[in-house]
Amino acid sequence: MTKNHQTEEKTCDDNCSSCSQEQSTHASKGLPPKSKIDVKHVILVLSGKGGVGKSTVSVNLA
């Protein structure tokens, strides 16, 4: 049984400054565009220690 090894040429070397391809190739690799949401305030519940009630406070605020 013979195996056919097909080598795929890498079409992108991640050097966009010398690239002749369209930029849409990299658009799918990044983060999706942010959607507009109506959020006026963000509250951060933070502590360096565990077991101090971060999740409880977060759930009760939501």
PDB file with one MODEL, atoms N, CA, C and O in Angstrom:
MODEL        1
ATOM      1  N   MET A   1       0.847  -1.166   0.000  1.00  0.00           N
ATOM      2  CA  MET A   1       0.000   0.000   0.000  1.00  0.00           C
ATOM      3  C   MET A   1       0.899   1.237   0.000  1.00  0.00           C
ATOM      4  O   MET A   1       1.789   1.363   0.841  1.00  0.00           O
ATOM      5  N   THR A   2       0.670   2.120  -0.918  1.00  0.00           N
ATOM      6  CA  THR A   2       1.480   3.335  -0.988  1.00  0.00           C
ATOM      7  C   THR A   2       0.699   4.507  -0.450  1.00  0.00           C
ATOM      8  O   THR A   2      -0.513   4.616  -0.640  1.00  0.00           O
ATOM      9  N   LYS A   3       1.409   5.373   0.220  1.00  0.00           N
ATOM     10  CA  LYS A   3       0.788   6.577   0.772  1.00  0.00           C
ATOM     11  C   LYS A   3       1.173   7.766  -0.098  1.00  0.00           C
ATOM     12  O   LYS A   3       2.336   7.951  -0.456  1.00  0.00           O
ATOM     13  N   ASN A   4       0.196   8.539  -0.415  1.00  0.00           N
ATOM     14  CA  ASN A   4       0.446   9.757  -1.183  1.00  0.00           C
ATOM     15  C   ASN A   4       0.593  10.924  -0.220  1.00  0.00           C
ATOM     16  O   ASN A   4      -0.368  11.329   0.434  1.00  0.00           O
ATOM     17  N   HIS A   5       1.770  11.445  -0.143  1.00  0.00           N
ATOM     18  CA  HIS A   5       2.026  12.590   0.721  1.00  0.00           C
ATOM     19  C   HIS A   5       1.876  13.845  -0.112  1.00  0.00           C
ATOM     20  O   HIS A   5       2.669  14.108  -1.017  1.00  0.00           O
ATOM     21  N   GLN A   6       0.867  14.601   0.200  1.00  0.00           N
ATOM     22  CA  GLN A   6       0.666  15.859  -0.495  1.00  0.00           C
ATOM     23  C   GLN A   6       1.131  16.983   0.408  1.00  0.00           C
ATOM     24  O   GLN A   6       0.634  17.149   1.522  1.00  0.00           O
ATOM     25  N   THR A   7       2.068  17.734  -0.072  1.00  0.00           N
ATOM     26  CA  THR A   7       2.559  18.854   0.716  1.00  0.00           C
ATOM     27  C   THR A   7       1.757  20.086   0.340  1.00  0.00           C
ATOM     28  O   THR A   7       1.678  20.471  -0.826  1.00  0.00           O
ATOM     29  N   GLU A   8       1.179  20.681   1.335  1.00  0.00           N
ATOM     30  CA  GLU A   8       0.431  21.901   1.111  1.00  0.00           C
ATOM     31  C   GLU A   8       1.363  23.083   1.330  1.00  0.00           C
ATOM     32  O   GLU A   8       2.029  23.191   2.359  1.00  0.00           O
ATOM     33  N   GLU A   9       1.394  23.961   0.345  1.00  0.00           N
ATOM     34  CA  GLU A   9       2.224  25.136   0.479  1.00  0.00           C
ATOM     35  C   GLU A   9       1.528  26.139   1.387  1.00  0.00           C
ATOM     36  O   GLU A   9       0.332  26.398   1.258  1.00  0.00           O
ATOM     37  N   LYS A  10       2.289  26.684   2.286  1.00  0.00           N
ATOM     38  CA  LYS A  10       1.731  27.687   3.174  1.00  0.00           C
ATOM     39  C   LYS A  10       1.620  28.991   2.396  1.00  0.00           C
ATOM     40  O   LYS A  10       2.618  29.523   1.910  1.00  0.00           O
ATOM     41  N   THR A  11       0.402  29.498   2.284  1.00  0.00           N
ATOM     42  CA  THR A  11       0.192  30.702   1.497  1.00  0.00           C
ATOM     43  C   THR A  11       0.351  31.968   2.316  1.00  0.00           C
ATOM     44  O   THR A  11       0.393  33.060   1.748  1.00  0.00           O
ATOM     45  N   CYS A  12       0.441  31.855   3.624  1.00  0.00           N
ATOM     46  CA  CYS A  12       0.567  33.036   4.470  1.00  0.00           C
ATOM     47  C   CYS A  12       1.728  32.832   5.436  1.00  0.00           C
ATOM     48  O   CYS A  12       1.788  31.833   6.152  1.00  0.00           O
ATOM     49  N   ASP A  13       2.655  33.798   5.445  1.00  0.00           N
ATOM     50  CA  ASP A  13       3.764  33.708   6.386  1.00  0.00           C
ATOM     51  C   ASP A  13       3.596  34.683   7.548  1.00  0.00           C
ATOM     52  O   ASP A  13       4.541  34.931   8.297  1.00  0.00           O
ATOM     53  N   ASP A  14       2.380  35.240   7.699  1.00  0.00           N
ATOM     54  CA  ASP A  14       2.028  36.170   8.771  1.00  0.00           C
ATOM     55  C   ASP A  14       2.843  37.453   8.735  1.00  0.00           C
ATOM     56  O   ASP A  14       2.946  38.148   9.747  1.00  0.00           O
ATOM     57  N   ASN A  15       3.421  37.777   7.591  1.00  0.00           N
ATOM     58  CA  ASN A  15       4.119  39.037   7.398  1.00  0.00           C
ATOM     59  C   ASN A  15       3.252  39.889   6.484  1.00  0.00           C
ATOM     60  O   ASN A  15       3.424  39.875   5.265  1.00  0.00           O
ATOM     61  N   CYS A  16       2.328  40.624   7.069  1.00  0.00           N
ATOM     62  CA  CYS A  16       1.309  41.335   6.294  1.00  0.00           C
ATOM     63  C   CYS A  16       1.877  42.509   5.505  1.00  0.00           C
ATOM     64  O   CYS A  16       1.273  42.933   4.520  1.00  0.00           O
ATOM     65  N   SER A  17       3.010  43.035   5.912  1.00  0.00           N
ATOM     66  CA  SER A  17       3.555  44.189   5.203  1.00  0.00           C
ATOM     67  C   SER A  17       4.035  43.830   3.799  1.00  0.00           C
ATOM     68  O   SER A  17       4.038  44.687   2.915  1.00  0.00           O
ATOM     69  N   SER A  18       4.436  42.588   3.581  1.00  0.00           N
ATOM     70  CA  SER A  18       4.906  42.185   2.262  1.00  0.00           C
ATOM     71  C   SER A  18       3.918  41.286   1.546  1.00  0.00           C
ATOM     72  O   SER A  18       4.284  40.597   0.594  1.00  0.00           O
ATOM     73  N   CYS A  19       2.678  41.284   1.989  1.00  0.00           N
ATOM     74  CA  CYS A  19       1.678  40.368   1.464  1.00  0.00           C
ATOM     75  C   CYS A  19       0.944  40.990   0.287  1.00  0.00           C
ATOM     76  O   CYS A  19       0.620  42.177   0.301  1.00  0.00           O
ATOM     77  N   SER A  20       0.685  40.179  -0.733  1.00  0.00           N
ATOM     78  CA  SER A  20      -0.072  40.657  -1.880  1.00  0.00           C
ATOM     79  C   SER A  20      -1.502  40.133  -1.878  1.00  0.00           C
ATOM     80  O   SER A  20      -2.284  40.453  -2.773  1.00  0.00           O
ATOM     81  N   GLN A  21      -1.847  39.326  -0.870  1.00  0.00           N
ATOM     82  CA  GLN A  21      -3.190  38.779  -0.791  1.00  0.00           C
ATOM     83  C   GLN A  21      -4.137  39.779  -0.154  1.00  0.00           C
ATOM     84  O   GLN A  21      -3.713  40.765   0.449  1.00  0.00           O
ATOM     85  N   GLU A  22      -5.424  39.508  -0.299  1.00  0.00           N
ATOM     86  CA  GLU A  22      -6.420  40.377   0.297  1.00  0.00           C
ATOM     87  C   GLU A  22      -6.353  40.273   1.817  1.00  0.00           C
ATOM     88  O   GLU A  22      -5.933  39.252   2.363  1.00  0.00           O
ATOM     89  N   GLN A  23      -6.765  41.320   2.480  1.00  0.00           N
ATOM     90  CA  GLN A  23      -6.728  41.323   3.937  1.00  0.00           C
ATOM     91  C   GLN A  23      -7.855  40.507   4.535  1.00  0.00           C
ATOM     92  O   GLN A  23      -7.853  40.258   5.740  1.00  0.00           O
ATOM     93  N   SER A  24      -8.810  40.086   3.737  1.00  0.00           N
ATOM     94  CA  SER A  24      -9.916  39.293   4.266  1.00  0.00           C
ATOM     95  C   SER A  24      -9.440  37.931   4.763  1.00  0.00           C
ATOM     96  O   SER A  24     -10.157  37.265   5.509  1.00  0.00           O
ATOM     97  N   THR A  25      -8.251  37.512   4.365  1.00  0.00           N
ATOM     98  CA  THR A  25      -7.706  36.248   4.840  1.00  0.00           C
ATOM     99  C   THR A  25      -7.492  36.295   6.341  1.00  0.00           C
ATOM    100  O   THR A  25      -7.788  35.329   7.044  1.00  0.00           O
ATOM    101  N   HIS A  26      -6.981  37.411   6.833  1.00  0.00           N
ATOM    102  CA  HIS A  26      -6.712  37.545   8.264  1.00  0.00           C
ATOM    103  C   HIS A  26      -7.936  37.993   9.042  1.00  0.00           C
ATOM    104  O   HIS A  26      -7.960  37.864  10.266  1.00  0.00           O
ATOM    105  N   ALA A  27      -8.932  38.506   8.381  1.00  0.00           N
ATOM    106  CA  ALA A  27     -10.104  39.004   9.096  1.00  0.00           C
ATOM    107  C   ALA A  27     -10.815  37.881   9.840  1.00  0.00           C
ATOM    108  O   ALA A  27     -11.402  38.113  10.896  1.00  0.00           O
ATOM    109  N   SER A  28     -10.767  36.681   9.305  1.00  0.00           N
ATOM    110  CA  SER A  28     -11.455  35.573   9.965  1.00  0.00           C
ATOM    111  C   SER A  28     -10.668  35.044  11.159  1.00  0.00           C
ATOM    112  O   SER A  28     -11.227  34.310  11.975  1.00  0.00           O
ATOM    113  N   LYS A  29      -9.401  35.390  11.286  1.00  0.00           N
ATOM    114  CA  LYS A  29      -8.595  34.898  12.385  1.00  0.00           C
ATOM    115  C   LYS A  29      -8.739  35.743  13.641  1.00  0.00           C
ATOM    116  O   LYS A  29      -8.479  35.259  14.742  1.00  0.00           O
ATOM    117  N   GLY A  30      -9.148  36.994  13.494  1.00  0.00           N
ATOM    118  CA  GLY A  30      -9.210  37.893  14.632  1.00  0.00           C
ATOM    119  C   GLY A  30     -10.501  37.753  15.413  1.00  0.00           C
ATOM    120  O   GLY A  30     -11.284  36.829  15.194  1.00  0.00           O
ATOM    121  N   LEU A  31     -10.704  38.673  16.314  1.00  0.00           N
ATOM    122  CA  LEU A  31     -11.906  38.688  17.118  1.00  0.00           C
ATOM    123  C   LEU A  31     -13.087  39.156  16.278  1.00  0.00           C
ATOM    124  O   LEU A  31     -12.910  39.930  15.338  1.00  0.00           O
ATOM    125  N   PRO A  32     -14.278  38.698  16.605  1.00  0.00           N
ATOM    126  CA  PRO A  32     -15.448  39.178  15.870  1.00  0.00           C
ATOM    127  C   PRO A  32     -15.702  40.642  16.201  1.00  0.00           C
ATOM    128  O   PRO A  32     -15.292  41.112  17.262  1.00  0.00           O
ATOM    129  N   PRO A  33     -16.369  41.369  15.315  1.00  0.00           N
ATOM    130  CA  PRO A  33     -16.633  42.778  15.601  1.00  0.00           C
ATOM    131  C   PRO A  33     -17.550  42.925  16.817  1.00  0.00           C
ATOM    132  O   PRO A  33     -18.444  42.112  17.049  1.00  0.00           O
ATOM    133  N   LYS A  34     -17.301  43.978  17.576  1.00  0.00           N
ATOM    134  CA  LYS A  34     -18.088  44.200  18.789  1.00  0.00           C
ATOM    135  C   LYS A  34     -19.481  44.677  18.420  1.00  0.00           C
ATOM    136  O   LYS A  34     -19.652  45.522  17.542  1.00  0.00           O
ATOM    137  N   SER A  35     -20.466  44.130  19.097  1.00  0.00           N
ATOM    138  CA  SER A  35     -21.832  44.573  18.876  1.00  0.00           C
ATOM    139  C   SER A  35     -22.144  45.702  19.849  1.00  0.00           C
ATOM    140  O   SER A  35     -21.592  45.767  20.947  1.00  0.00           O
ATOM    141  N   LYS A  36     -23.027  46.578  19.433  1.00  0.00           N
ATOM    142  CA  LYS A  36     -23.421  47.708  20.280  1.00  0.00           C
ATOM    143  C   LYS A  36     -24.385  47.221  21.356  1.00  0.00           C
ATOM    144  O   LYS A  36     -25.442  46.670  21.051  1.00  0.00           O
ATOM    145  N   ILE A  37     -24.013  47.426  22.608  1.00  0.00           N
ATOM    146  CA  ILE A  37     -24.896  47.094  23.720  1.00  0.00           C
ATOM    147  C   ILE A  37     -25.024  48.329  24.595  1.00  0.00           C
ATOM    148  O   ILE A  37     -24.128  49.172  24.647  1.00  0.00           O
ATOM    149  N   ASP A  38     -26.133  48.414  25.267  1.00  0.00           N
ATOM    150  CA  ASP A  38     -26.411  49.589  26.087  1.00  0.00           C
ATOM    151  C   ASP A  38     -26.013  49.310  27.534  1.00  0.00           C
ATOM    152  O   ASP A  38     -26.870  49.048  28.377  1.00  0.00           O
ATOM    153  N   VAL A  39     -24.716  49.367  27.820  1.00  0.00           N
ATOM    154  CA  VAL A  39     -24.198  49.154  29.166  1.00  0.00           C
ATOM    155  C   VAL A  39     -23.642  50.479  29.655  1.00  0.00           C
ATOM    156  O   VAL A  39     -22.767  51.072  29.024  1.00  0.00           O
ATOM    157  N   LYS A  40     -24.164  50.936  30.792  1.00  0.00           N
ATOM    158  CA  LYS A  40     -23.726  52.223  31.317  1.00  0.00           C
ATOM    159  C   LYS A  40     -22.654  52.072  32.386  1.00  0.00           C
ATOM    160  O   LYS A  40     -21.782  52.931  32.518  1.00  0.00           O
ATOM    161  N   HIS A  41     -22.713  50.991  33.146  1.00  0.00           N
ATOM    162  CA  HIS A  41     -21.756  50.788  34.232  1.00  0.00           C
ATOM    163  C   HIS A  41     -21.275  49.333  34.227  1.00  0.00           C
ATOM    164  O   HIS A  41     -22.030  48.414  33.907  1.00  0.00           O
ATOM    165  N   VAL A  42     -20.024  49.150  34.584  1.00  0.00           N
ATOM    166  CA  VAL A  42     -19.453  47.818  34.748  1.00  0.00           C
ATOM    167  C   VAL A  42     -18.891  47.744  36.160  1.00  0.00           C
ATOM    168  O   VAL A  42     -18.122  48.606  36.583  1.00  0.00           O
ATOM    169  N   ILE A  43     -19.286  46.705  36.878  1.00  0.00           N
ATOM    170  CA  ILE A  43     -18.818  46.519  38.250  1.00  0.00           C
ATOM    171  C   ILE A  43     -17.887  45.321  38.279  1.00  0.00           C
ATOM    172  O   ILE A  43     -18.243  44.238  37.816  1.00  0.00           O
ATOM    173  N   LEU A  44     -16.700  45.514  38.821  1.00  0.00           N
ATOM    174  CA  LEU A  44     -15.703  44.451  38.921  1.00  0.00           C
ATOM    175  C   LEU A  44     -15.678  43.928  40.356  1.00  0.00           C
ATOM    176  O   LEU A  44     -15.505  44.693  41.304  1.00  0.00           O
ATOM    177  N   VAL A  45     -15.850  42.633  40.500  1.00  0.00           N
ATOM    178  CA  VAL A  45     -15.758  41.984  41.812  1.00  0.00           C
ATOM    179  C   VAL A  45     -14.441  41.224  41.812  1.00  0.00           C
ATOM    180  O   VAL A  45     -14.292  40.231  41.100  1.00  0.00           O
ATOM    181  N   LEU A  46     -13.489  41.689  42.608  1.00  0.00           N
ATOM    182  CA  LEU A  46     -12.131  41.166  42.537  1.00  0.00           C
ATOM    183  C   LEU A  46     -11.564  40.940  43.936  1.00  0.00           C
ATOM    184  O   LEU A  46     -11.782  41.734  44.852  1.00  0.00           O
ATOM    185  N   SER A  47     -10.841  39.850  44.074  1.00  0.00           N
ATOM    186  CA  SER A  47     -10.113  39.581  45.303  1.00  0.00           C
ATOM    187  C   SER A  47      -8.986  38.617  44.973  1.00  0.00           C
ATOM    188  O   SER A  47      -9.130  37.742  44.119  1.00  0.00           O
ATOM    189  N   GLY A  48      -7.884  38.783  45.645  1.00  0.00           N
ATOM    190  CA  GLY A  48      -6.742  37.906  45.426  1.00  0.00           C
ATOM    191  C   GLY A  48      -6.884  36.555  46.099  1.00  0.00           C
ATOM    192  O   GLY A  48      -6.175  35.607  45.762  1.00  0.00           O
ATOM    193  N   LYS A  49      -7.793  36.469  47.042  1.00  0.00           N
ATOM    194  CA  LYS A  49      -7.978  35.224  47.790  1.00  0.00           C
ATOM    195  C   LYS A  49      -9.200  34.468  47.293  1.00  0.00           C
ATOM    196  O   LYS A  49     -10.110  35.060  46.712  1.00  0.00           O
ATOM    197  N   GLY A  50      -9.219  33.199  47.516  1.00  0.00           N
ATOM    198  CA  GLY A  50     -10.378  32.390  47.175  1.00  0.00           C
ATOM    199  C   GLY A  50     -11.288  32.226  48.371  1.00  0.00           C
ATOM    200  O   GLY A  50     -10.851  32.325  49.518  1.00  0.00           O
ATOM    201  N   GLY A  51     -12.561  31.972  48.095  1.00  0.00           N
ATOM    202  CA  GLY A  51     -13.497  31.707  49.175  1.00  0.00           C
ATOM    203  C   GLY A  51     -13.958  32.927  49.938  1.00  0.00           C
ATOM    204  O   GLY A  51     -14.354  32.823  51.099  1.00  0.00           O
ATOM    205  N   VAL A  52     -13.910  34.083  49.299  1.00  0.00           N
ATOM    206  CA  VAL A  52     -14.310  35.305  49.997  1.00  0.00           C
ATOM    207  C   VAL A  52     -15.676  35.813  49.534  1.00  0.00           C
ATOM    208  O   VAL A  52     -16.121  36.866  49.990  1.00  0.00           O
ATOM    209  N   GLY A  53     -16.348  35.088  48.639  1.00  0.00           N
ATOM    210  CA  GLY A  53     -17.707  35.437  48.240  1.00  0.00           C
ATOM    211  C   GLY A  53     -17.832  36.204  46.940  1.00  0.00           C
ATOM    212  O   GLY A  53     -18.832  36.890  46.729  1.00  0.00           O
ATOM    213  N   LYS A  54     -16.835  36.106  46.052  1.00  0.00           N
ATOM    214  CA  LYS A  54     -16.901  36.829  44.768  1.00  0.00           C
ATOM    215  C   LYS A  54     -18.090  36.369  43.938  1.00  0.00           C
ATOM    216  O   LYS A  54     -18.829  37.199  43.408  1.00  0.00           O
ATOM    217  N   SER A  55     -18.282  35.089  43.820  1.00  0.00           N
ATOM    218  CA  SER A  55     -19.387  34.556  43.027  1.00  0.00           C
ATOM    219  C   SER A  55     -20.730  34.901  43.648  1.00  0.00           C
ATOM    220  O   SER A  55     -21.675  35.229  42.930  1.00  0.00           O
ATOM    221  N   THR A  56     -20.829  34.833  44.953  1.00  0.00           N
ATOM    222  CA  THR A  56     -22.077  35.159  45.637  1.00  0.00           C
ATOM    223  C   THR A  56     -22.456  36.620  45.402  1.00  0.00           C
ATOM    224  O   THR A  56     -23.613  36.926  45.113  1.00  0.00           O
ATOM    225  N   VAL A  57     -21.492  37.508  45.523  1.00  0.00           N
ATOM    226  CA  VAL A  57     -21.758  38.929  45.291  1.00  0.00           C
ATOM    227  C   VAL A  57     -22.137  39.158  43.829  1.00  0.00           C
ATOM    228  O   VAL A  57     -23.065  39.919  43.553  1.00  0.00           O
ATOM    229  N   SER A  58     -21.444  38.520  42.893  1.00  0.00           N
ATOM    230  CA  SER A  58     -21.738  38.688  41.474  1.00  0.00           C
ATOM    231  C   SER A  58     -23.147  38.220  41.126  1.00  0.00           C
ATOM    232  O   SER A  58     -23.861  38.893  40.382  1.00  0.00           O
ATOM    233  N   VAL A  59     -23.547  37.074  41.660  1.00  0.00           N
ATOM    234  CA  VAL A  59     -24.888  36.537  41.392  1.00  0.00           C
ATOM    235  C   VAL A  59     -25.950  37.439  41.993  1.00  0.00           C
ATOM    236  O   VAL A  59     -26.974  37.696  41.360  1.00  0.00           O
ATOM    237  N   ASN A  60     -25.722  37.921  43.201  1.00  0.00           N
ATOM    238  CA  ASN A  60     -26.710  38.781  43.850  1.00  0.00           C
ATOM    239  C   ASN A  60     -26.824  40.140  43.172  1.00  0.00           C
ATOM    240  O   ASN A  60     -27.896  40.744  43.200  1.00  0.00           O
ATOM    241  N   LEU A  61     -25.748  40.639  42.562  1.00  0.00           N
ATOM    242  CA  LEU A  61     -25.825  41.898  41.839  1.00  0.00           C
ATOM    243  C   LEU A  61     -26.522  41.738  40.487  1.00  0.00           C
ATOM    244  O   LEU A  61     -27.149  42.674  39.991  1.00  0.00           O
ATOM    245  N   ALA A  62     -26.408  40.554  39.900  1.00  0.00           N
ATOM    246  CA  ALA A  62     -27.027  40.328  38.583  1.00  0.00           C
ATOM    247  C   ALA A  62     -28.470  40.190  38.733  1.00  0.00           C
ATOM    248  O   ALA A  62     -29.178  39.994  37.746  1.00  0.00           O
TER     249      ALA A  62
ENDMDL
END
